[in-house]
Amino acid sequence: MILCVDMDAFFASVEKASKPHLKDKPVAVIGAKERTVVTTACYIARKYGVRTGMSKYEAEKICPFINMVTGNNRKYTYISSQIMDFLKTLTDKVEIYSVDEAFLQIPGEKAEDVISDIKNYVKKRFGITCSVGAGKSKLVAKMASGINKPDGFLVISDGETIDFLDSFKLEDIWGIGKKLSERFYNMGVFNTADMRKLGRDKLCNIFGKNGYYYHMMACGDDREGVRVEDEAVKSIGHSMTFPEDVRDARMFNAYLLQLCEMVSGRARHHNVSGKTITLSIRFPDMSTLSKRHTINYLTCATHHIYDVSRYIATMFPENFLENGIRLIGVTLSNLIHDTQELCSVFDGRDMGKVYKAMDAINEKYGGFTVSFASILNCRRKGARTISPAWKPKGLRKVDVL
């Protein structure tokens, strides 16, 4: 049986546990900068409509008496690491999915005892709560974990799986999403029961190899089980919100180079290379554009990732900087592990020794001790927020402030 352990409003719950005067009050955790968004809202605040990703001013508008607390990322990652270490004492099959969520594979007959142990540990050790779902697959466990939040649990037996999944709208199924569900709705498919009726062969004719996966989902199965190794990581990315909207191409390129160096440095540190680069930009109205490009060689070199990112930027509307950019993100994907490629037959520059020297100095004295000169123009050095994919070890581990 698979368990999904999901912390309840994790950051906000940690803050409430350490600040008893906030116990029965609406709380939102925000960043330290002026231009910040809500990273987590407690359940009291959510009743007023406060949601993750909402700007500080929007949250204060709909809930004027909300308590804004500046996040303490080191505290959250420390507690997360302690919880994940405890989960590993229960089974060696643990997939750390994010800073506040994990999947465990355990013998079915031990499910309720293990759930009780987890909930008791989290509550007694840290004064916070978690919700746990259990089922035949990660999909079922994930869906079950959200039913009785906060501080709840739900075990779905094999015999209950189909009826359980059929009770959800497609857009609420983990892994479906709004756009895909709309496509299904246009086909007259409104739930997982309709997907099964359509049949695997027809789903494959419409969606290609993904059709096979959608049919598995409709039956309550997963494409993959609990993953425990770093090889499961398929991408490395960083994003950054600017201190103020960027309209100047020179400053945009400086921040872009900084992000490329952060992605590249982490790839080099963990000895992985990739072929696909994705560039994302977010505008002041919070709308986002993303485009990707796949090259015909592997790389983890900053100048390769930067050159491709600059090329991708030409795919955006010609005047995309005119109204300002709020955020940019760079991701390297299509990864190959246990390889470090710093030059290619298409590039005469051999930067290998330079990168190795930079990495040695930065590892000893801290990030950006040595870097590219144009990055000196950036007001913000490094994106040290907790990403949704943060892990306490391996490729997903990023030092936070």
N, C-alpha and C positions, 0 to 999 in steps of 0.2 A: 504494500500500500504506500501511496505517496502522500506526504504532508506538505502543506504550504503554511509556513509561519510568517505572519505579517504583523509588524508592529503597528499599534493604533496611534495615528497622528504623531509619529515618532518624535520629531524635533520638539513639537509643542508639548508633548507629554513629558519629555525629559526636563524642559524648562519648568513646567508646573511642579514636577517632583522636587526640584531644587529650590522652588520659590513658592512655599505653601500659601502665601497670600493671594496667589493667582488661581488657586484650586477651582473655585466655582465661577471664574470669570472668563469671558471670551479672550483668547490669546492667538496672536499670529506671529510666527517667526519670520524675520526679514533679514536682509543683508546689511552690512555696515555702511554701505555707500548710500549717497542721496538717491541715486537712480536704482531703486531696488524693487523687488516683487516679493509677494508672499511665497515662502518656500513650503510652509506647512501651517494649517489653521487647525485649532482644536475643534472638537465636535460641537461645543457651544457656539463658537464663531461660525461654524458651517451652517448652523440653523438660521443664521442671519444672511446667508448667501456668500460668505467669504470663502474664496477658493484659491488653491495653489495656482501661481502664475499671475494672479491679480495684482495690479500695482498697489503700492502702499496707500495712495490717495483714493483709489476706488474702494479699497477695504474700509478706510475711515469714513467714506461717504455713506456706505450702506450700514455700517456699524460704528457710530461715532464714539462709543465708549469702549472700543476694542483696545486691548493692551498689546502694543507692539514691542516685541523682544528681539534684540539683535542676536542672531544665531551664534553659537559657539561650536564651530565645526569640529574642532579637536575633541571636544567632549562627546559629540555624537559618534564620531568614528571610533573613539575609545570604547564606548558602551557597545557599539555594534560589534566590534572585534571580540569583546568579552562574551557576548551572546552567541556569536558564531562559533567560538571555541567550545562553549558549552554544548552546542548542538552536535559538534563532532565527537563528543564523549558518548553520545547516544547511538551513533551509527557512523560508519565510514563513508556512507553514501549521502553526502551533503553538497548541494549546489547553492552557493551564495549568489542569489539573484541580484541583489542590490544592497544598499546600506541598511535597509530595514525589512528585508524579505529573503527567505530561503526555502528551498525544497529539500525534503528528506525522504529517503526510501527505507521503510522499516517492515518487519513482519506484520501482517494484517492483524493478528491476534493481540499485538501489543499496542495498537493505535491509541486507545483511550488512556492507557497508563503513560505512554510517552507524551501525549498531549498535556496531561495533568502535570507531569514533571516540568515541561517547558513553561507552561503558564505560571506555575508556582515559582520557578527560578526567576523569571523575568520580573514578577511582581515583588517578590521578597528582596531580591538583590538590587533592583533599580527603582522600585516604586512606580513602575509603568505597567501597561497591559499589552497583550498581543491577542490576535485572533488567529485561529488555526482551522484549516479545512483539510479533509482527508478524502481520498478517492483512488480510483484505479489508475489515474494519470495525473500529470501536472495540470492539465487543463481543468479537470474536475476538482482537484484540490484547490486550485487558484479561485475558481468560481465559488466553491464552498466557503472559503476563508472570508469572503465579503458579505455573507448572508447575515451573520449575527454580530456584526461589529457594533460597538467596541467590546472587547473582552469576552468574545464568544467562541464557540467551536461548532463544527458540523461534520459528521462522518457520513459519507455517501457510499453505500454498499454497491457491489457490482450490479445487483438486481435493480437498484434505484437510479443508476446512472442515466439511462436513456430518458426517463420521465423528468429527471432533474434538469438535464440540458434542454429538453423540449419546452421547459417552462420559461425560458429566456427569449427576449427578442434577439435577433441575430446581431444587432449593433452592440448588444451588451455582452456578447460572447468574447472572451479573451482571445485576441488574435484576429478578430474579424474587422472591427472598426467601422467608422461611419461610411467611408467611400465604398468599401467592398459590400457592405450591407445594402447600400442603395442599389448597387448593381444586381444583387440577389433579388431585392424587392421588385425591380423592374422585370425580372424573369418570373415573378410570381412565387418566389421562394422566401418565406417569412420566418422560418425557424429551422432548427436542426432536423425535425421530422420531415419537412419538405425537402431538405438536402438529401436525406437518405432515399426518399421516394424518387428523386431525380436520378439517383444511381451514380456509382463511381465512374462508369464509362462515359456517361454524358458530361459529368463534371470535368473529366479529363479532356474531353473534346472541346469544352468551352474555355477552361483555365489552364490547359496544359498539365504539366506535372504537379502544379499546385492543386489541381482538382482531386488528386489522390489524397493529398493532405486534408483538404476540406471534408472529404468523405470520412477520413479517420476521425476528425474532430467531431463530426456529427454522430459518430459511434462512441465517442468518449475516449478515444485513444490519442496518443501523441506520436509525432514524427520521431521524437527522441525521448529518452528517459532522463533521469537525473544525471547531470554532467558535473564532474568533479575536477577536471583538469583545465589548465590555462589554454589548451588547444581548442577549447570550446569558444574562446574569444575570437570574434570575426572582424573586429574593427578597433581602431584607436582614434579617439577624437577629443578635441578641446573647443570650447566656445568662450566668448568673452562679451560682456555688456560694457559699453564704453562709458567713461565719466560724463561725456556729453555726446550728442549726435555728431557723427563724423561726416563731413561734406567734402573734405579735402583729399584728393587722390593720394598725395604724398603720405598723409597720416594713415589713410586706409591701408596702403601698402606696408607701412611700418607695423601696424597691428597684425596684418596678415602674415608678415614674416615671423613675428613673435609667435603666433599660434602654430605656424608650420614648424618652427624650431621646437616647440613644446611637444608636438605630435612626434616629430622625428626623434627627439631626444629620448622619449619613452620607448619608441620602437627599437632604437639602438640598444638601450639599456636591457631590454628583454629579448634581444636577438631575433626580431621578426622584421619582415619586409612585406610590402604590399604593392598592388598594381592599380588600385582604384582610389582616386581622390575625389572627395565631395566638398563643395563649398556652399555654405548657407549664409544668407544675410537676412536680418530682421529690420524692418522699418519702424519709425516711431509709432505707427498705428498698430503695431504688433503683428502685421502680416509678414510672412516669411517666404523666401524663395530659396530653393536648393537645386543645384545641378551637379552632375558628376562626370568624370572622364576617366577611362581606363587606358593606361599606357601599355606598351608591349615589352616592358621589362620590369623586374622587381626592384624596389628601392626602399631605403629608409633614410635617404639623404635629404637634408633640409632644402638645399637648392633645387632638387628635383621636384619636391612637393610644392615648393613656393612657385616655381616656374609653371607647373601645371595649374595651380590655383589661380595664378594671374591669367592664364589662358581661359580658364572657366569663367573668370570675371567678365571676359569679353562676350560671353553668351548672355549676360544679363542685359536689360534695356540700356541703351547708350547713356541715358541720363540718370542711372540708378542712384548716384550720389547726390543728386540735386536736392532732394527733400531730406537728406540725412540718413545715416545708417545707425541703428541702435546697437546691433550685435552682429558679430560674424562668428562662424564656426568652421573648422577644418577637420575632416575625418579621412584616415587612411584605412582602406578595407581590402578585401580579396587577399587576405594575409597568408603568408607561408611562415611557419615557425622554424626556429633553429637555423636562421640564415640572416646575414647582415650584408646587404648590398648597398655600397656607397658610390659606385660609379657605374657607368653603362657604356656600351659600344657607341651610343648616340651622343656621348658627351665627352669632350676632351679634358674636362676639369677633373683632377684627382684630388678630392677633398678628404680622403680617408684619414690621413694623419692629422689634419686640422680638427676633424670631428672628434677623434680619439683624445686629442689634447684638451679640447673644450670640455668633453664629458668628464675627463679625469679631474679637472679643476672644479667644475660645477658640482660634481658629486662630493668633493671634499669640502668646499666652501659655501655651497648653496646655489640654487638655480639662478641663472643670469649673472653670475659673477663674471663670466666671459661670454660675450654674445656678439651679434652683428651691430655695427655702429648705428645703423638707422633705427634700431629698436630703442636707442636712447631718447628718441623723440616721444615715445609712448608714456603717457601719464600713469598708466597702470601696467605693472610688470607681473605677468603670470595670472592665470585663472585658477584660483585655489578654492573654488566652491566645490561642494560635493555633487558630483554628477549622479544621475539615476543609476548608472552602472557601476558605481564605486564598489570596490572590493577591498578587504583588509590585507590581501596579499596578491602578488603576481601582477599581471599586465594592467588590471583595473585599479591598482593601488596608486593614488595620487596624494602627495602630501598636501594638507589643507592648512589654512590659517585660521 
